[in-house]
Amino acid sequence: VNHLSDADVEALAGTWTGWDRASATGTPGTVAGCLPACDLSTRAPLAPARRLLDAGIEVSLASNCNPGTSYTTSMNFNVGTAVLQMHLTLAEAVRAATLGGAIGLRAQDRVGSLEVGKRADLHVLDAPAAIHLAYRPGMPLTHAVWRAGRRAV
């Protein structure tokens, strides 16, 4: 968090004590990492992803899979939870799970979106439409996975 401005730290810290929209400046490069599965499994309040996006702060979604606070690896579940409980649109949740994380890692020039010259990591769904990530959270919807342009699953 050494790259956050004082206002961004205040806005992010306010997640737990009454968030103040006026203090969220949206400093370029600031990314708020939201961990829906972790918040649910620890019974913590969900991060205010909707308010952060509305304030101009980049949001990323991650699983935080670990044996202490969240033992889920399902990004499908995290995206679905972001839509159903954090009030993101499907497009916002998918962006946060892909490009948002890449921006947080300062790797958006190499990964995070489908563009010529970027690493081709793809998750193909076994569903009639992508909105099924929210309609059927936690369900195994993976048809295929490509990593670096090669089919892995």
DRENDO-1510 file (C-alpha; in Angstrom, 1 decimal, always signed):
<recs>
REC; n; res; u; v; w
REC; 1; VAL; +0.0; +0.0; +0.0 .
REC; 2; ASN; +3.0; +2.3; -0.2 .
REC; 3; HIS; +1.7; +3.9; -3.4 .
REC; 4; LEU; -1.6; +5.1; -1.9 .
REC; 5; SER; -2.3; +8.7; -1.2 .
REC; 6; ASP; -3.4; +9.7; +2.3 .
REC; 7; ALA; -7.0; +10.3; +1.0 .
REC; 8; ASP; -7.0; +6.8; -0.6 .
REC; 9; VAL; -5.8; +5.2; +2.6 .
REC; 10; GLU; -8.5; +7.0; +4.5 .
REC; 11; ALA; -11.1; +5.9; +1.9 .
REC; 12; LEU; -10.1; +2.3; +2.0 .
REC; 13; ALA; -9.7; +2.2; +5.8 .
REC; 14; GLY; -13.2; +3.7; +6.0 .
REC; 15; THR; -14.5; +0.4; +4.7 .
REC; 16; TRP; -15.0; -0.8; +8.3 .
REC; 17; THR; -15.9; +2.5; +10.1 .
REC; 18; GLY; -18.3; +4.3; +7.9 .
REC; 19; TRP; -17.0; +5.1; +4.4 .
REC; 20; ASP; -16.7; +8.7; +3.4 .
REC; 21; ARG; -17.2; +9.2; -0.3 .
REC; 22; ALA; -15.8; +12.7; -0.3 .
REC; 23; SER; -12.4; +11.4; +0.9 .
REC; 24; ALA; -12.0; +9.0; -2.1 .
REC; 25; THR; -10.0; +10.9; -4.6 .
REC; 26; GLY; -9.3; +8.0; -7.0 .
REC; 27; THR; -5.6; +8.7; -7.3 .
REC; 28; PRO; -4.4; +7.1; -10.6 .
REC; 29; GLY; -2.8; +3.7; -9.9 .
REC; 30; THR; -4.7; +3.1; -6.8 .
REC; 31; VAL; -6.4; -0.3; -6.8 .
REC; 32; ALA; -8.8; -1.5; -4.0 .
REC; 33; GLY; -8.4; -5.3; -3.7 .
REC; 34; CYS; -11.8; -6.8; -2.8 .
REC; 35; LEU; -12.0; -10.4; -1.5 .
REC; 36; PRO; -15.7; -11.5; -1.5 .
REC; 37; ALA; -15.2; -15.1; -0.4 .
REC; 38; CYS; -12.9; -14.1; +2.4 .
REC; 39; ASP; -15.3; -11.4; +3.6 .
REC; 40; LEU; -18.1; -14.0; +3.6 .
REC; 41; SER; -16.2; -16.8; +5.3 .
REC; 42; THR; -14.9; -14.4; +8.1 .
REC; 43; ARG; -18.3; -12.7; +8.4 .
REC; 44; ALA; -16.7; -9.4; +7.7 .
REC; 45; PRO; -18.7; -6.7; +6.0 .
REC; 46; LEU; -18.3; -6.9; +2.2 .
REC; 47; ALA; -15.9; -4.3; +0.8 .
REC; 48; PRO; -17.8; -1.3; -0.7 .
REC; 49; ALA; -16.8; -2.1; -4.3 .
REC; 50; ARG; -19.8; -0.2; -5.8 .
REC; 51; ARG; -18.9; +3.0; -3.9 .
REC; 52; LEU; -15.2; +2.6; -4.7 .
REC; 53; LEU; -16.0; +2.3; -8.4 .
REC; 54; ASP; -18.4; +5.2; -8.2 .
REC; 55; ALA; -15.7; +7.3; -6.6 .
REC; 56; GLY; -13.3; +6.6; -9.4 .
REC; 57; ILE; -11.1; +4.0; -7.6 .
REC; 58; GLU; -10.0; +1.0; -9.6 .
REC; 59; VAL; -11.3; -2.3; -8.0 .
REC; 60; SER; -9.8; -5.8; -8.3 .
REC; 61; LEU; -11.4; -9.1; -7.2 .
REC; 62; ALA; -9.4; -12.0; -5.9 .
REC; 63; SER; -10.1; -15.2; -4.0 .
REC; 64; ASN; -7.5; -14.9; -1.3 .
REC; 65; CYS; -7.5; -18.7; -1.1 .
REC; 66; ASN; -5.7; -19.7; +2.1 .
REC; 67; PRO; -6.4; -22.1; +5.0 .
REC; 68; GLY; -7.0; -19.3; +7.5 .
REC; 69; THR; -9.7; -17.1; +6.0 .
REC; 70; SER; -11.0; -18.4; +2.7 .
REC; 71; TYR; -10.5; -21.8; +1.3 .
REC; 72; THR; -12.1; -21.2; -2.1 .
REC; 73; THR; -10.3; -20.9; -5.4 .
REC; 74; SER; -13.5; -20.2; -7.4 .
REC; 75; MET; -13.2; -16.9; -9.2 .
REC; 76; ASN; -16.7; -17.8; -10.6 .
REC; 77; PHE; -18.0; -17.6; -7.1 .
REC; 78; ASN; -16.2; -14.3; -6.4 .
REC; 79; VAL; -17.5; -12.7; -9.6 .
REC; 80; GLY; -21.0; -13.9; -8.8 .
REC; 81; THR; -20.8; -12.6; -5.3 .
REC; 82; ALA; -19.6; -9.2; -6.5 .
REC; 83; VAL; -22.7; -9.0; -8.7 .
REC; 84; LEU; -25.2; -10.3; -6.2 .
REC; 85; GLN; -23.9; -8.8; -3.0 .
REC; 86; MET; -21.6; -6.0; -3.9 .
REC; 87; HIS; -23.9; -4.5; -6.5 .
REC; 88; LEU; -21.4; -4.5; -9.5 .
REC; 89; THR; -22.7; -5.2; -13.0 .
REC; 90; LEU; -21.4; -8.4; -14.6 .
REC; 91; ALA; -19.1; -6.3; -16.8 .
REC; 92; GLU; -17.7; -4.5; -13.8 .
REC; 93; ALA; -17.1; -7.7; -11.9 .
REC; 94; VAL; -15.4; -9.5; -14.8 .
REC; 95; ARG; -13.2; -6.4; -15.4 .
REC; 96; ALA; -12.3; -6.3; -11.7 .
REC; 97; ALA; -11.4; -10.0; -11.8 .
REC; 98; THR; -9.2; -9.6; -14.8 .
REC; 99; LEU; -8.0; -6.1; -15.8 .
REC; 100; GLY; -8.4; -4.7; -12.3 .
REC; 101; GLY; -6.0; -7.3; -10.9 .
REC; 102; ALA; -3.5; -6.7; -13.7 .
REC; 103; ILE; -3.6; -2.9; -13.0 .
REC; 104; GLY; -3.0; -3.6; -9.3 .
REC; 105; LEU; +0.1; -5.7; -10.3 .
REC; 106; ARG; +1.1; -3.0; -12.8 .
REC; 107; ALA; +1.0; -5.7; -15.5 .
REC; 108; GLN; -1.9; -4.4; -17.6 .
REC; 109; ASP; +0.4; -4.0; -20.6 .
REC; 110; ARG; +0.9; -7.9; -20.6 .
REC; 111; VAL; -2.2; -9.4; -19.1 .
REC; 112; GLY; -5.8; -8.7; -18.0 .
REC; 113; SER; -7.6; -8.1; -21.3 .
REC; 114; LEU; -7.8; -9.7; -24.7 .
REC; 115; GLU; -5.6; -7.5; -26.9 .
REC; 116; VAL; -3.0; -8.2; -29.6 .
REC; 117; GLY; +0.4; -8.8; -28.0 .
REC; 118; LYS; -0.9; -9.7; -24.6 .
REC; 119; ARG; -0.7; -13.1; -23.0 .
REC; 120; ALA; -3.8; -15.1; -24.0 .
REC; 121; ASP; -5.4; -16.5; -20.8 .
REC; 122; LEU; -9.0; -17.5; -21.5 .
REC; 123; HIS; -11.8; -19.0; -19.4 .
REC; 124; VAL; -14.6; -20.4; -21.6 .
REC; 125; LEU; -17.9; -20.9; -19.9 .
REC; 126; ASP; -20.2; -23.8; -20.2 .
REC; 127; ALA; -23.3; -21.6; -20.0 .
REC; 128; PRO; -25.7; -19.9; -22.4 .
REC; 129; ALA; -24.4; -16.5; -21.4 .
REC; 130; ALA; -21.8; -14.9; -19.0 .
REC; 131; ILE; -24.5; -13.7; -16.7 .
REC; 132; HIS; -24.8; -17.3; -15.4 .
REC; 133; LEU; -21.8; -16.4; -13.3 .
REC; 134; ALA; -24.2; -14.5; -11.2 .
REC; 135; TYR; -27.3; -16.6; -11.8 .
REC; 136; ARG; -25.5; -19.8; -10.7 .
REC; 137; PRO; -22.7; -18.8; -8.2 .
REC; 138; GLY; -20.4; -21.5; -7.2 .
REC; 139; MET; -21.5; -23.9; -9.9 .
REC; 140; PRO; -18.8; -25.5; -12.1 .
REC; 141; LEU; -19.3; -23.5; -15.3 .
REC; 142; THR; -15.9; -24.0; -16.9 .
REC; 143; HIS; -15.8; -25.5; -20.3 .
REC; 144; ALA; -12.2; -24.8; -21.1 .
REC; 145; VAL; -9.1; -22.9; -19.9 .
REC; 146; TRP; -6.3; -21.5; -22.0 .
REC; 147; ARG; -3.0; -20.3; -20.4 .
REC; 148; ALA; -0.5; -18.3; -22.5 .
REC; 149; GLY; -2.4; -19.3; -25.7 .
REC; 150; ARG; -2.4; -23.1; -24.9 .
REC; 151; ARG; -5.3; -25.1; -23.8 .
REC; 152; ALA; -4.8; -26.2; -20.2 .
REC; 153; VAL; -8.3; -27.7; -19.3 .
</recs>
